[in-house]
Structures are given as structure tokens and as C-alpha cells.
């Protein structure tokens, strides 16, 4: 989504794509070009095989088949995780009562470790010799089954754009469209507040999609930040708390996170133009951890951090992080 123009593009449930967000970006750009032949309105959201065919017609993706792409997309780690959660589901159907606190293995036992990159990975250990499935009492880091990536960009004029991409939840139903692609939910960007005053802001959201979609999480965080006297950190924390509280009785999984960037601009009297003067980076999360990173043109390298919480899993509380960067002091 582009905050200056409001242009938006999304795809969902698309097979055989290496980088689905490329199609979403092309949809947003094409929407800025206006009506097509015979006055047809260009689409902003495409799903399934139709989205792939549209991308092929525009030359955005190659002619390789879905099966060829899937060989690249489906990693050994992804296969291992799928076997684990499929076995958990099968055990639950048989009345075994598996929950996300139990890790079954196929066919041997499994254990969880934290890689140096900060991503949780699952590795097979020795089997039990008879090919049967075992249920292990192991605490699962739920970040291991979420892979949403969000990005927010701000240029020197204070224009903001945002994007989000996700593989979805474990064992998702075929055809499901998740949070990342939903308008106002997975990402949002704007250049003005509700009363027309300049307010460049962008947001990305990750987590329990079915909860967050109904709360229009990304848009609400941006809107609340523009109205808040306490600042964007307080605004995002309140919005996330409110959404989780409303859905608490419906779903056990309350792991969610919000990333927001608010830009401050000032008018240069000599040229009567607006320039970026400061950036505020905010994160609010109810998950056990939340990874963030940032990079600016005056920096030699990006900075990254894994924010961790000491709260119990599925706690109703929300942790937060905030940092402000004054560009005048960084030059």
C-alpha cells in the first residue's frame, strides 16, 4: 500500500509463486494508471489460479510450472513441520487430545532449537526403531509456525509505503486468504490524519489472522496513532489489547504483533518544500517474541533485534517497544 496515493494491491491463496508480493505491487501500480480499455476498473485483489494467470499475462513471473516452483518453495524444514502438525491433528481426531504443547514426530522423536539467525527450527532425532509415532511433552515456541514478514519504507520527503507477505498458519484450509492480504488488516499506509493534516504513517500486522482481520488492525493502529496524545506506542498497544480482548472467548491463540513507523516532516521556508525530519519506530506484541529491524540511508548496516517477553504463553498482556530517530542528529 502506498500512503501518498492510497494505492493498494494484494494476492492470496496463489500456487506456484516464488514472490507473491511482486504481483501485489504491480496491482497497486496499475491501479494508479486509471481505467483500462472500455472503462474497466483495474483489480486490486486477485486470488488463486486467476492471480497466477494475470501475472503471467503481464510478464511478472516466468513460465515455470507450479510443480517446479513448489520444489523450491517447500523446504525440508517446512516438510518436517507439516508432518509434525499433521500428526498432531490426526492424534486429536483419534481422541488423543494433542495440543500445541505437544510435539508428535514422524516417525521418530523431534526437538526444537533456536538457530543463530533467531528463527526456530525443528530437527529430527533418533527414531524409536519401530516406526511408530510418539507424543512428546515439549513446550512449543509458537513463533516457529508463523512466518509473516512486514516492511515499511519512508523516503526523504516523508512518503510512506508498506507491505506484508505470509505463508499463512499451519494446516490452513485450502483456499484460505489470510491477514497479510486483507485490506486494512495486514498492512496500511497513509499520508494524512482523519482531519486532513499531514500525518505520514505505515503499519504491518502479524499473528492470529482471523482475530486481527475483524479488527482492521493495521488501519486502526494508524488512525489511533494520528489521534493519540500519548504517542504511537500507547496507541498501538491499546488497539492490540482491545482486539485481543474482544476475541478472547473465541480463540485460544492470541499471539500477535504490530510494527508501525510514523514520520515527522517539516517545511523548508527557503524552498517551500517538505522534508523528513524524524522517524518513530513502534512495536507492540502479545507473542513470546517479535523480530524487528531498521535501516536508513545514513547507516552503514541495518540493525536487528528479537524482542522477547517473559510473560506466559497466550497472556492477555501486550509488550511494546518504541524508538525515535531525529535525522538532524544522525547526519
N, C-alpha and C positions, 0 to 999 in steps of 0.2 A: 504494500500500500504506500502511495506517495502522499505525504501530508500537504504539500503545496496545492496539488490539483484535486486530491481526493480519489485519484485513480486506484482501482483495486483489481486484482486478478487472483484466481485460485483454481486448483485442480484437486480432485480427490478420488480415491479408490482406483488409481490408474496402474495397470500392469505393465511390466517391461520397460521401465524408465530408469535411467541412471540418476538424473537430476530433475525431479518433477518441478521444482521451483523455477526452473528456466521457462517452462511453459506458463506458469503463473505470471512471471514478469512480462512475458510477451503479451499476454492477455491485457495486462494493465496498460502497457504502452499503446497497444492497438486501440484501446478504448479512448485514448486521448485524441486519436485521429478523427473521431466523429463517425457519423453514419456511413454504412457501406453501400454497395450498389442497391438500388431500389429503396433506399432509405432504411435498410435493415440496421437494427441496433446491434453492435458487436457484443458477444458474450463476455461476461466477466468471471464465470464459474462453469467449468466443464468437469465431467466425471467419467470414469470407466473407459471402455474402449474408444468411445467417441472423442475423448480428450487426446488419446494417443493418435487417432487418425487425423485430428485437427493439427496436431504438432507436426506430423509427417507432411501434411499438405503445405505447411508454412516453412518446411525445411529446418525446423528447430532441432529435430532428433534424426538419427541415422535410420537406415532401413533394416537394421538388425532385428531379428525376431525377439518376441518376449522371452522365449526359452533361452536364447543366447544371453540376454541381459540378466535373466534370473541366475545364471551360473555365476555372474559377477556379483549380483546383489546378495545372494544367500550365502553368507559366510559359515564356516564351521561353528563359530561361536553361536550364530543365530540358530543353526540346526540343533545344537546341544540344548539351548534354552527352550526351543519349541518342544523337544522331546520331554523336557522336564515338566513344563506346564501342561502339555497334553496328558502326561501320565497322572498329574495331579487331578485334572478334570475327570479322567477315566476312573480314578480311585474314588472321587466324590460321587460319581454316578453309581458306583457299586455300593455306596453307603459307607465308604471308608472314612469320609469326613475330612479329607485333606483341606488344609487352608494355606494361606500364603506364608505361614510359619513352618511349613513342612516342605522339604525338597525331595521328591522321589527321583530315582535315577533310572536310566535306560541304557544298558541293562545293569550297570554297576552303580556304585555309590558316587555321589558328587559332592564337591565342596566349593565354597565361594572364597575368592581372594580379591584384593584390591590391586589393580595394575598401577604401574608408576605414573600412567597418564591420568589417573583419577577415575578411570572407568571400572566398574565392577565387571568381572568376568567369571565364567564358570568353566571348570576344568574337570575331566573325568579322572577318577582314581581307579584303583583295582576293582574288578568285578567280584561278585561273591562266588563265582565258579559254576553256578548252576543256571545262570541266565535269568534268574527271577528278579523282580523289582523290589527294592527296599524303600521304606519311608524313613527319612532322617529327620530328627528333631533339630532343625537348624534355623537360626534367625535369618530371614531374607532381607537384604537391603533392597527396598522397592525401587531405588533408583536404577537397579540393574535391568528393569523391564520397561524403562521409559527412555526414549531416545530423541526427544524433541530438541531441535536447535532453533533459536531465535536470534535475529540480528537487527540492530537499529543503527542507522547511519545519519550523521549530521554534517552538512557541508559548511563552508566558511560564511555563507550568507544566512545560515540558520535554517535551511530547508531540511526536513526530516523525512526519512523513509524507513519502513520496517518490513520484515518478512519472517515467516516461520515455516518449518518443514518437519515432518514426523513420520515415522514408520507405524505409528499407532500403538495400541495396547496389545498385550499378549493375548493370543487366542481370540482376536477380534472376529466378529461375524463378517463373512464375505460381503463386500458392497458397502461396508460402514464408511462414512465420512466423518473424520474426527475434528477435534478442536482447531488444529492449525489452519485448516482451510475455511472455516466458517467466518463469515463477515462480522466484524465487530468483536470476535471472540478470541481467535488465536493471535492476531496482530492488529495494530491500529496506528495511524499516524495522522496528525493534524497540524495546521499552521495557525489556527485561531481558537480562542476560547468561545464559550457559548454566547457571549455578547459582542463578538466581533473583534475584540482586542487581539493583537498578535500574541500567540502562545504556541510556539513550536514544541511538539511533544510526540514521542513514539513509545509503543509498548508491545511486548511479546509475552505470551502466557503459555505455561506448560502444566500438565497434570491430569487429574481425573476429568477427562473431556466432557462427559455427559453432565457433570455438575457445573462446570465453568461455562459451557455453551449457553445454558439458560440464563446465566447471569450477565451475558455480554461483557465478560471480564475485562478484555483489553480496552474496549471503548470506555467502559465505566471508570477504569483507573485513570485514563487520560482526562476524562471530564471532571472527575473528582479532584484531580491534581490542579486543574485550572481554577477551581473554586475554593480550594483549601487555603486557609490562613496559616495552617501548621506546616505546610510544605508537602511535597510529593511522597516522602517516605510514610508519613502519617496517613495520607490519602490512600495509598496502595494497600497498606496494612489493614485499614478499616474495610475497604472493599472486599479484600480476600477473606477476612473474618466473617463478613456479612454473608457472602456466598456460601462458605463452608457451613455456617450455622443454619442457613435455610435448607441445605441438603443433608444435614447430619443424620436425620432419621431415615433417609432413603438409601444411602450408600455408606459402607464402612470405609472405603478408600478416600481419604481426604488429603492425600499428598498433592500439593500444587505449588506453583511458583510464578512470580510476576517479575519481569525486568522492564524498567521504564527509564527513558532518557528525556530530560527536559532541557531545552536550550534557552539561554538568555541572549537577546540581541539588543544592540544599541545603534542609534542613528548617528552617523558621522556628519557633522554640520558642514564640513568642507565640501563633501560630495553629495550630501543629502541621501546617502545610501545606508542600508542596514547591514551590520556585520555581526558575526557571532562573537560574544564576549565571555560566556561561561557555559558550562555544561554540568548538569546534575545527574548522577547515576544512582538509581534506586533498585533494590531487590527486596521482595517480600516473599516468604516461602513457609509452607507448613510441612514440607517433606523433610526427611532426615538430612539431606544435603542439597545444595543448589550451586551449580558451577557458573561463574561469570568471568568475563574478560573484557578488556578495552584497549583501544589503540588510537593514537592521534598522530597527525602529520608532524608534530614536533617531537615525537617519541622515537627512540631508536629501535625498540622492540615492544610487542604487546605485553600486557600484564594480565595474569590469570589467577583465579583463586577459587577454591572449593569451599563454600560456606557450609559449615556443619552445625547441627543442632544437637543439644544434649537432651532434648525432650523425648518422651516415649513416642513410639510409632503411633500414627493416627491421633495424635494430640490435637485438641481444638485450638491450640495457641499458634500464633504466627510470628516467626522471627523476621528481622529486617536488617537491611544494610543500606547506608547512604553515603555518598561522597560527592563533593562539589569541586569542580576544576575551573579555576579562573584563568582564562587563556592569556591574560596580560602578564601574569606572574610566571607562566610556563615558557614564554618566548625568550 
